[in-house]
């Protein structure tokens, strides 16, 4: 079974930095989701999947109330950053979105 350290290199490759405490917190929060092959990755080409990321992660988990256009633009930006990788790890996507909105502290401690 994977652990949080398995995601450090992927996060660092795309985010440029890696807050290990935030990665550990994200891993702990999403351990069940990350353990399943069909939910471990984010499908950038599936509009329903991107809607779930916006609604369940950005709005519900991070508590953001920005207009959908702003949230969708942030998701698109992350997907563009990761475009060279067919396997977009959910934890990395969530890390980059939380970092973009200054919410990494939610997953620390």
N, C-alpha and C positions, 0 to 999 in steps of 0.2 A: 504494500500500500504506500502511496506517495505521502510525503509530508511537505510542510511549508518550504523547506529548503530546496525542494525540487523546482520551485517556481522562481527563485531569486534570479537566476540567469535570464530567464525569459522576460521578467519585469525589467531588469537592467538593460536588456537589449533594446527594448522599445521605449522605456521611460527615461533612460539615461542614468537614473539613480534607482536605488532600491532601499526603501525603509523596511528593514527586516521585521520590525515589530508590527508594522501595518500589514505586511504580507502574512505574518503569522496570524494576526487577527482576522484577516479576510479568509485565510485557510480554515481557521476554526469555525467561523460563521458559515462558510459554504462547503464544509467537508463532505456532506452527503451529496450535494450537487456535483462536486468535483470528482466524486468516486464513481459516477455513472458515465459510461462512454457517450451516451446521447445528450447529456447536459453539461459535460466538461468543457465543451467548446461553444463559441458563439458563431452562428451562421450570419455572416455579413450580407448574404444575398436573400435572406428570409425576412420580409417586412414584419411578420408576426413576431419573430424572435427579437428584432430591434425594438418593437413596441414593448415587449416584455422587459427588456433592459431599461427602457425609459421609465415605464410605469413601476416596475417592482424594485429596481435598484435605485435609479436617480430620484424618483419621487417618494417612494415609500421608505427605502432604507436610508438614503441620504437626506431626505426631507426637503428636497428642492421644490420650489414653486415657480421656477422660471417658465416662460412660455414653451410649448412643445417645440417650436421652431429653434429655440436656443438649445434645448436639450438634444434635439435631433442633430443639430450642427455639431455638437460636442461628440456625439456617438459617431457621426460621419468622419470627423477628424481623427478619432482613434482608429476607426476601420481603415482610413487612408494610410495612417502611420504603419499599420500592420498588414497592408495589402500584399506584401510579398510572401506572406505566410498563410497557407491554406488552413492551418489549424490555429485558430485564434483562441488561446486559452482564456476561459471565462475569468479566472482570477486576474490575469494580466489586464484584460479589458476593464474590469471593475477597478483595479488599482489605478489605471491611467485616468479613468473618469473621476474617481474620488480625489486624485491628486489635482486634476484640472479645476475642480470646484473647491479645493481647500478643505476636504473632508477626511483626509487620511487619519486624523486623530480619532475619529469615531471607532476605528478598528484597533487602536492601541490600548494596551492595559486591560 
